[in-house]
């Protein structure tokens, strides 16, 4: 029986094409072919497995002149052959790297911007495997004013990758020039590049001084990027805290607007509050403007920073901590609320334990997590001379349909398919054009055949016990009452002592309205479409997904099962990676039942999700949105 291959040829046909006589026939006549045909021949040769090393050298000698070809596609295809043939020959493989360097650099400097970008992408991949390869050729990757931003950005990544002890000073000097560039995105990227080089332990002394000089430029975007990098540097090089804090301490939090930068500044205020005289008062000022801070990331950092500051300077921070816990417990964002409640109960249980957990002795971070695993990089290298290198992801993530599971993705994002599951024995999905005005979706009748869903999977808001507190401000006690050495004594006191200490009061706060969902909710397509057209959007939120969830989305059907376990049903789905589109619905368990409709757009390349909620009762939208986000945050976690 013949085994069909993916390109439609039988196994015997492929074996015939990859035989030695055919390969040599094509190689001996390759100069007679057009450039397009040469690329096809070279792709075929890259799949050929020679019998011995003599064959490998014969093929490389036959193709040597193809490295000088004017067409970039022919050159890259030839390089792929050379690399694949010599993978098991370490010494020869290294010589191949040296041999292909000149042709690649020529293509970068002489080709169009599009060709330069494609070749640079391949160079970047090679540098990741052999960092020393282009270390002496770093000037080839300096940015030119006339080059488009996407080429400049990739060149900055190349400069970061090839930096070592011998060229760091020259590279950092060049990157610092770009920091004042009128092209703001490139200026940002250049500052990040300087920070990445510093984290590689190359000439740290000089680089830290350069970064601190960026803070004196008084440009908002420069300050923002630098603060984020200084935070990472302090995590790896705590010994530089004195010099960094001396400069950072002069920066007003009011002048920093970007969430990541503000979060970095707040982290430093909490971590080094003993060395920054104004740290408690800067944190207190930020807490007073809690309601004006829209980024949950900043509010989370603020809670942790004020806790750390309290353990180091309790008299000055007591009022700020009470206000922060009060604001956090009343926060509508689930993560912020939960962290505030956790900190309060931790203090209530044992202040000594709380200090040990929140403010333990810090150890320097040796290595920061790499965004890409080595396995992914190897997969990309195997697909050399393809879009995988340009996209920096294996082809199965953007082309191979069998990795999309039972989803039937259509060609456009607006086309959604009926949600089906192989276990349901349902007729294969039809495709419908889905938009806000005309949404034709599938029914959820298949849920009846699956049996009941465990009611425990339905979300309920955390119950407040007697330890919960009302958020009532009280008179601040004198600073002399709270010396540092007295903190441990609070662990044996009653709950009211903690409440009085933090100015919280002792009456029990009413719990937030609980929202339970019906695990067997059913909504037919017509009703969904009608409701979607009639109801206004009552909640819109942007959400950052966890990395495990993004990886798990290679099989989007897993998301549908996961959300169903939280009593949230998917009625339609579609899109084309990296942009995925889902429509969900849920129903309140209590009477009268309220339906919630959700449009969820997920970009797997940025790990961002946009959530739009419509509800019969808009007052419950925020509570449902918190449940939806909580369920989504758990997707992909084992």
Secondary structure, DSSP 8 states (H G I E B T S, - for coil): ---B-TTS-BHHHHHHHTSHHHHHHHHHTGGGS-HHHHHHHHHHHHT---SSHHHHHHHHHHHGGGGG-S-HHHHHHHHHHHHHHTTT-HHHHHHHHHHHHHHHHHHHHHS-HHHHHHHHHHHHHHHHH-TTTTGGGGGGG---TTS-HHHHHHHHHHHHHH--TTTHHHHHHHHHHHTT-SSHHHHHHHHHHHHHHHHTTSSHHHHHHHHHHHGGG--HHHHHHHHHHHHHHHHH-GGGHHHHHHHHTTS-GGG--SHHHHHHHHHHHHHTTTT-TTHHHHHHHHHHTGGG---HHHHHHHHHHHHHHHHHSHHHHHHHHHHHHHHHHT-SSHHHHHHHHHHHHHHHH-HHHHHHHHS-----------SS-HHHHHHHHHT-SSHHHHHTS-GGGTT-GGGGTT----SSTTEEEE---GGGT-----EEE--SSS------THHHHT----GGGS-------TT-----------GGG--GGGGGGGGGS-HHHHHHHHT--SS---------B-TT----HHHHHHHHHHS---EEEEEE--HHHHHHGGGTHHHHHHHHTTT-EEEEEEEETTEEEEEEEEEBSSSS--EEEEEEEEETTTTEEEEEEEESSGGGHHHHHHHHHHHHHTTT--
